[in-house]
Amino acid sequence: MVVDGRVYAGEVSISISGDRIVVVEETTVDRYLYGIAEVPFSWPIEALRAQAIAARTYLAWTLDRGRSSNGRRYGYDICATDQCQVYRGLDGVVGEDGARWRQAVESTGSQILFDGASPLQALYSSTSGGRTRSVEDVFGGRPNPFLTAVASPNESSPFAVWRFGVEFDQMELLAREAGLLEGELLSVRTQVAKDGAGPWTVDFVGTEGTVSVPTWELRTDLNRAARALFPEVFPVARPDRPDRRYPQTIMSPSFTITEAVRYESVPDGPPRFVSFFEVRGNGWGHLVGMSQYGAEAMARSGVPAEDIVAHYYGGLRPAPAGDALPETVRVGLTTSAESVSVEPKGAVRVVLDGAEVTSASLGSWAFEVDDGVMIITPPEGLGLAPEIEDARVFERGDGVPELVAARLVAAAEVRFIVSIGVRTVETTPWTIREAGRVAHSLGLGPVDRPVRIEIQTRSPDGSDTVVRVAIPDAG
């Protein structure tokens, strides 16, 4: 079915929480993996296979850990955003290059990576900028021998290296907005640690004290402050695509902020040096585990998927998941929608508060919340037979039949059969159409025999057939 424009193959449940709509899909593990939209499907197949292994492993780790607080509240196992893994239903698989991603999922079977007897927390991100980070250096906590920093050369990502300047007064306002400044800003210092020695930190030195913050935390703080204060300035434009901005102001935990000066000429006055802050960074994402652009680079050089994941995950090699993966998984598609539309691609069973509304329904449903109450708009003509009314044939100026149109009482599968004399010239596929006006362009050339147009409908509630015959103008 199609939910808000995206195709899903599983069973969809819709509920409300306060003044928002919650949508959860229950689907098979393979169909969930088909919907992962983390890398371009045009990438080398071994990079796609490495991504499939990492995504399947991350799913297994998430299930083994148990539902998050939101998962328990809304009834899902894993979310559909980049807070978990980006999941977009089956649109990508049916699109260009989709068969390659399906092949990557299917060719890796049920394989995942294990950290001892449990699935590995197979973290991954877009770009490392040349070197990944150890898990404890980004998120804190204990080291993990399978999530340690490794080289990741030859990444073709536009986010491998980035830099931009921040005016002194801008930085002061950003730091104050983020709650990182005590008094007036004096300076900003970056402390870079070796791999395994803990997070990088940035010190904001003010007249009333110094505030130190790890770079991963600072990334969130400054991104939020930049959106609030300078949305027209940050993120800055990409040097490779000046018409586009970077996706975020601060893109990774691997960055430094240093004081710099620039030389400015002044009209009718002596030149001057102006102080500002230069931000230099590498990569996009948390940089722990597999670099997706790094995997793509390794695949381009002929490295198989199994060796790619071994490189990024401490030598681990894929093994059958066994009981680590169930048959189905519940995916939280959204927890904050104001309205939702559902367009079935076939007959569906609809259950409301445990009571069956219809065992086999065609047509679109709409859901919205009004003052904490779910308002449901069913398909027009729900439960009625799909009768055809007011069927007409419209002609061109030369008298040739051009269009056939009718009104459909209820949603149904519809097809048109067009014949000239005794010869059938067109039979359209059965297509689900909503109640209301349906039409079909005939596309005929000059004809000198009667044109017969048959409109057929069918649904679980019945069927109907109407025939119209057009006699060409003999003149």
Secondary structure, DSSP 4 states (H G I P E B T S, - for coil): -EETTEE--SEEEEEEETTEEEEEEEEEHHHHHHTB-SS-TTS-HHHHHHHHHHHHHHHHHHHHH---HHHHHHT-SEESSTTS--B-TTHHHHSTTHHHHHHHHHHTTTEE-EETTEE----EESB-TTB-B-HHHHT-SS--TTS---B------TTSEEEEEEEHHHHHHHHHHTT--SSSEEEEEEEPPPTTS---EEEEEETTEEEEEEHHHHHHHHHHHHHHH-TTTSSPBPSS-TTSB-S-SS-SS-EEEEEEEEEEEETTEEEEEEEEEEEEEE-BS--BSEEHHHHHHHHHTT--HHHHHHHHTTT---EE-GGGS-SEEEEEEEEEESEEEEE-SS-EEEEETTEEEEEEE-S-EEEEEETTEEEEEPPTTTTS---EEEEEEEE-TTS-EEEEEEEESS-EEEEEEEEETTEEEEEPPPEEE-SEEEEEE-------S-EEEEEEEEETTEEEEEEEEE-----
